[in-house]
Amino acid sequence: MRTVIINGANGYVASNFINDLLKQHYKVIALVRGNGKDPEDRMSKVLAHINDGKEINTSNLEVYDYSLIDKKFSMNENVLKSIFSGSVDYFHFAANLKYDEKSVEEIFSTNVDGVKNSVQVYLKYATDSSRFFYIGTAYSCGKFSGLFEEKFYENKDISAFRNYYEQSKRFAENVVRTNIQNNGLNGHVIRLSQVVGNQETGITKTDYGIFDFSKRINSLANRYPNEIVRVHVDPEATQNLIPIDTVTGQLIKVVEEKEVPEIMNFVSKNPVRNSFIIDTLNELVPIQLIPVKNLEPNTMNPIERRISAGMSFTESYVSFDVLFDTRQRDTFLKNTETGPDYKSIAKMMEYFIGTLSKKKTKIDAA
Ligand SMILES: NC(=O)c1ccc[n+]([C@@H]2O[C@H](COP(=O)([O-])OP(=O)(O)OC[C@H]3O[C@@H](n4cnc5c(N)ncnc54)[C@H](OP(=O)(O)O)[C@@H]3O)[C@@H](O)[C@H]2O)c1
């Protein structure tokens, strides 16, 4: 069994992957930045959160503090030599998920310089039989129309993207590409679409994307119950959502297999229509949302303006409808049932809204 090294290990997707790897008895090295806290403690808290407080066997888990952009990760050289010895699958998950112009330095420092440094550390210490996996995003397609293939695309100016996050993730892919071509990196890119909760249980412990939107609408509904408000959303457009259990299952398959394609799009085969998400929210929270494709700001009432301001990120994705090529992924995985179906999305949204009201009850009681 290969040892799996994962950076950004305490993040949402990485920690769920680690949880599944540990259940399957893989040896896992987790790189977690301290950020003023104890990295080991951060990792155990996140694993406890995933497992609803239940203990899992962590005897195969080692946690190390590191600094993504510092030389040799600011780690002891002997530790680096030791963790990279043998056949290792190294997964680069760490990323800054901000997107706005004022955070551009921070975004590029983590998402591009961080990847450059990660590749350097890997090239210096990893053996020839090891593999480097960069976790990218399907949204690095930017303002693309047509079929987004499982291949590298050139770096482009910011005008080709919705935000700096997308651009930085494209640039990072090209860091991997250059190192494959020039420095013999055994590198791969796995692009994810929007990762949601667990499709079997509905348990949803992320507040990214549609859940961030749901959280904002829920808080507005509590403030202005029973209002009828228009939102700038194209009801016919879709969201490409991929359940966390699907992602981790597919990543485990990557670790299991000897031959892995250079690039794969881990996206859903069943995009979910925005109208369904809006209808579900209308059932779950005391507000009536009306999706309007071309909602002009000057026609909005104050509540609609408030929603629109809070949607600055989500709004650029509300009429997104790119097609993703998955031929390489499909050949690799063979069984590519991705989910989620509409029923499981409704279950996740119900779970998520439920956790918000529990939090609110706690706040009210405090
Ligand atoms: N979630 C999605 O829907 C989605 C979709 C497509 C692609 N992805 C990709 O999947 C990966 C994981 O995403 P996620 O949603 O799991 O994100 P997340 O929960 O925000 O986790 C991000 C991780 O990166 C770490 N990180 C951020 N800045 C860092 C820095 N400067 N130095 C070191 N570590 C740093 C964070 O550490 P701290 O906790 O210390 O900040 C955290 O461990 C990312 O590469 C993302 O681009 C995610």
The ligand as an SDF file (V2000), in Angstrom:
LIG
                    3D

 48 52  0  0  0  0  0  0  0  0999 V2000
  -15.0250   22.6500   -2.1620 N   0  0  0  0  0  0  0  0  0  0  0  0
  -15.2650   22.6830   -3.4720 C   0  0  0  0  0  0  0  0  0  0  0  0
  -16.4410   22.7320   -3.9040 O   0  0  0  0  0  0  0  0  0  0  0  0
  -14.1310   22.6320   -4.4720 C   0  0  0  0  0  0  0  0  0  0  0  0
  -14.4430   22.6440   -5.8210 C   0  0  0  0  0  0  0  0  0  0  0  0
  -13.4270   22.5880   -6.7570 C   0  0  0  0  0  0  0  0  0  0  0  0
  -12.1090   22.5060   -6.3410 C   0  0  0  0  0  0  0  0  0  0  0  0
  -11.8200   22.5110   -5.0210 N   0  0  0  0  0  0  0  0  0  0  0  0
  -10.4200   22.4470   -4.6270 C   0  0  0  0  0  0  0  0  0  0  0  0
  -10.2620   21.4610   -3.6230 O   0  0  0  0  0  0  0  0  0  0  0  0
   -9.2630   21.8640   -2.7000 C   0  0  0  0  0  0  0  0  0  0  0  0
   -9.8250   21.8140   -1.2960 C   0  0  0  0  0  0  0  0  0  0  0  0
  -10.9650   22.6730   -1.2170 O   0  0  0  0  0  0  0  0  0  0  0  0
  -11.8550   22.7280    0.1070 P   0  0  0  0  0  0  0  0  0  0  0  0
  -13.2050   23.1430   -0.2930 O   0  0  0  0  0  0  0  0  0  0  0  0
  -11.6890   21.4860    0.8730 O   0  0  0  0  0  0  0  0  0  0  0  0
  -11.1970   23.9780    0.8160 O   0  0  0  0  0  0  0  0  0  0  0  0
  -11.0190   24.3490    2.3640 P   0  0  0  0  0  0  0  0  0  0  0  0
  -11.9240   23.5690    3.2160 O   0  0  0  0  0  0  0  0  0  0  0  0
  -11.0710   25.8400    2.4270 O   0  0  0  0  0  0  0  0  0  0  0  0
   -9.5180   23.8800    2.6470 O   0  0  0  0  0  0  0  0  0  0  0  0
   -8.4360   24.5980    2.1470 C   0  0  0  0  0  0  0  0  0  0  0  0
   -7.1940   24.0850    2.8220 C   0  0  0  0  0  0  0  0  0  0  0  0
   -6.0770   24.8550    2.3170 O   0  0  0  0  0  0  0  0  0  0  0  0
   -5.3490   25.3610    3.4320 C   0  0  0  0  0  0  0  0  0  0  0  0
   -4.6930   26.6290    3.1500 N   0  0  0  0  0  0  0  0  0  0  0  0
   -5.2610   27.7840    2.7230 C   0  0  0  0  0  0  0  0  0  0  0  0
   -4.3190   28.7460    2.6350 N   0  0  0  0  0  0  0  0  0  0  0  0
   -3.1490   28.1730    3.0040 C   0  0  0  0  0  0  0  0  0  0  0  0
   -1.8180   28.6560    3.1130 C   0  0  0  0  0  0  0  0  0  0  0  0
   -1.4980   29.8880    2.8020 N   0  0  0  0  0  0  0  0  0  0  0  0
   -0.8800   27.7960    3.5510 N   0  0  0  0  0  0  0  0  0  0  0  0
   -1.1750   26.5220    3.8420 C   0  0  0  0  0  0  0  0  0  0  0  0
   -2.4230   26.0070    3.7560 N   0  0  0  0  0  0  0  0  0  0  0  0
   -3.3890   26.8300    3.3400 C   0  0  0  0  0  0  0  0  0  0  0  0
   -6.3810   25.5520    4.5290 C   0  0  0  0  0  0  0  0  0  0  0  0
   -5.7140   25.6390    5.7810 O   0  0  0  0  0  0  0  0  0  0  0  0
   -6.2900   26.5650    6.9650 P   0  0  0  0  0  0  0  0  0  0  0  0
   -7.4530   25.8070    7.5360 O   0  0  0  0  0  0  0  0  0  0  0  0
   -5.1520   26.6990    7.8740 O   0  0  0  0  0  0  0  0  0  0  0  0
   -6.7140   27.8710    6.3320 O   0  0  0  0  0  0  0  0  0  0  0  0
   -7.2010   24.2680    4.3530 C   0  0  0  0  0  0  0  0  0  0  0  0
   -6.5450   23.2020    4.9450 O   0  0  0  0  0  0  0  0  0  0  0  0
   -8.8010   23.2490   -3.1340 C   0  0  0  0  0  0  0  0  0  0  0  0
   -7.6390   23.1150   -3.8890 O   0  0  0  0  0  0  0  0  0  0  0  0
   -9.9430   23.7480   -3.9980 C   0  0  0  0  0  0  0  0  0  0  0  0
   -9.4870   24.6690   -4.9630 O   0  0  0  0  0  0  0  0  0  0  0  0
  -12.8060   22.5690   -4.0650 C   0  0  0  0  0  0  0  0  0  0  0  0
  1  2  1  0
  2  3  2  0
  2  4  1  0
  4  5  1  0
  4 48  2  0
  5  6  2  0
  6  7  1  0
  7  8  2  0
  8  9  1  0
  8 48  1  0
  9 10  1  0
  9 46  1  0
 10 11  1  0
 11 12  1  0
 11 44  1  0
 12 13  1  0
 13 14  1  0
 14 15  2  0
 14 16  1  0
 14 17  1  0
 17 18  1  0
 18 19  2  0
 18 20  1  0
 18 21  1  0
 21 22  1  0
 22 23  1  0
 23 24  1  0
 23 42  1  0
 24 25  1  0
 25 26  1  0
 25 36  1  0
 26 27  1  0
 26 35  1  0
 27 28  2  0
 28 29  1  0
 29 30  1  0
 29 35  2  0
 30 31  1  0
 30 32  2  0
 32 33  1  0
 33 34  2  0
 34 35  1  0
 36 37  1  0
 36 42  1  0
 37 38  1  0
 38 39  2  0
 38 40  1  0
 38 41  1  0
 42 43  1  0
 44 45  1  0
 44 46  1  0
 46 47  1  0
M  CHG  2   8   1  16  -1
M  END
$$$$
